[in-house]
Amino acid sequence: MSDRLRLDEVVATDADRLYAALTDPAMSDETRSPFRSLAGTMLWVGHRVDDRDSHGLCSYLLRDRDTGELVGVCGVRLGQAAAEPELGYRIAARYRRRSLATEAATAVVDECRNAGLRRVWASIRPDNIASRRVVEQLGMRLAATDQDNSGPLHRYTVEL
């Protein structure tokens, strides 16, 4: 449960509005961001719907409770580096620095705990200090540093 946000399950028809809300020129150097193109956003949405239908893992549109405006996304997916759920989130630029990522991620991790999951992890670039703070506030600790095509990648985990 979130005080300031409404969490709505991501559905196939959400790609256009997600692309419009989450495309951020300041983050255009993020080669792995699915929100760099409408096609990438559509693929991301399709994967989130598949994760829900196949594995029961859910991703949410985050909406401001008062205005209904799209704030971002948050959820878990089947992890790329482990068979455990991976936490992910993205907040639209105009809503950052309000602790909304922490609020949404807390709600999602609580949902994972209530569903009986044993552990959740998150992968974060070492220079993404804001994201590192979010997961540390959730009680996640650095478990490993991997390397991929884009460089070092920290893996944080929390036992539920």
C-alpha positions, 0 to 999 in steps of 0.5 A: 500500500502506498499513501501518495501513489495508486499502483495499477497493473501494467497492461498491453495498452499502456505502452504509448502513455509510458513512452510519453511519460518516461522518455527522458533526454537527460537519460538518453545515454542509457543504452539499456533503457526500454523507454528510448523508443516506442518499440522498446517501450512496447517490448518492455510492456509485453515482457511485464505482461508475460511475467505476470501471466507466466510467473505471477510477477507484477509491474505497476503503473504509478499514478498520483492518488490525487491527480491520477497523473502517471508518475512512473513504473515499479515492479518485479520481473524474472531476473536476468542473472538469477531465477529470483525476482528483480525489482525495477522502477523508473520515475518520470523526471518531473516527479523525482526527488520526492521519495516516490521510488522508495514509496513504490518499491517498499509497497512492491517488496512488501507484496513480495514478502506477503506472497511468500517470496524468499528474496528480491534483488536489484541491479544498479549501475555504481554511479546511480547514487539515487537508485542505490539509496532507494534499495538501501532504504529497503534493507538491500545490501550489495551482494556482488558486482557483475560486468556486462556490455555497459560496464560494472553492475551492482547486485543488491539483495534483501532476504524477505 
